[in-house]
Amino acid sequence: MSNIILCGYKSCGKTTLGKKIAEKTGMHFIDTDDLCHHNYSHSFREVEKQVIAALADFQNCVIATGGGSVLDPENVAIFKKLGKIIYLRVPKEIIKHRLLSGRLPTFLDPTRPEESFEEMYESRKELYETIADQIIDAESDLTSKIFTNILKSIVDF
């Protein structure tokens, strides 16, 4: 089986759902953000690019990508070669609440969090939709429903 690549905004459920899919299907689970956080010698995006490039020969994996990894066209090209890209689409207000309610992610400006969120959201929305082989609406709190929809899409792939 080829790989399943989950993409979407930070806090959309990529890791949570990715682990469940891997467990149910017997696939391996990889979270690119986890791999990137172990290397502090370079900028995060440089490390992320190296991590993604290292995945080129992996098979039978569910890969949860970093939310901004798709900003680099070379990363997207690797994802396309690796397998099916599934965009977990969550409504803007839900993502906004999740990101602004806790500790602010470093990609948001703490002096203007709402404005920087809007800019980030709008700059990525079309990109996620364009690169995805499949879009799964993940707005529900019913993880089992989202999980079932993803499993159905894997079978159809």
Phi, psi and omega in degrees: 000141178282186185270157173247123181249119179263126178232164180149179182295157173306138177072022177270351177112012183301313183290312181301309181289323179301316179297319180294318179296314180300316180297316183290325186263349184080010177279165175274152178247133176230130175247110185297327178298318179299318180293326181288327184288352179271357183232111183253009185279346180228174176295156182303314182295326177294314179296317179302316180298319178295317180298313181295318178300325181290345180275357189308327183257007182285147178224157175061043182235150166257122185244117174269119183268159171290146183304326182265001183298332182283355178290340180261116181302330178293322176297316181299318179299319178294316179301317181299321179287329184288327183164209184274127178264122178246122177268120176272100185273121179236137181304146184307315183295327178290314178298317180301314180298315181297317184283327184268351183278332182249210175294128183294135174296153184294340180279357174257141180282116183294341179277343178210065187298318183294317180293317181291329174297311181302316179298313180297314182301310183294326182289340183253337188306304182295324180298312178304314183293324183289319185278342186289137170281334180210141175247126178246123176286120185242034183281339184288148172280355180275087181305325182296324179292315179297315179303313179299318179297321179292316179300320177298320182290330178293317180297323181284349185284000000 
